[in-house]
């Protein structure tokens, strides 16, 4: 994530949602508590590996649909 002063470091992605057809992730920022968590669009997450790892973990934890 960028701001006027540079790049913020992400500790981890916590949740995913879609708002107005835009994928957003709840971001825990490095060095900040949960009070500093913010929803950010996927386009603002510079490290695509963070998103890929989050999506893999989320898919692995979803229960299998009934047959």
Secondary structure, DSSP 8 states (H G I E B T S, - for coil): -EETTEE--EEEEEEEEEETTEEEEEEEETT--GGG-EEEEGGG---HHHHHHHHHHHHHHS-----
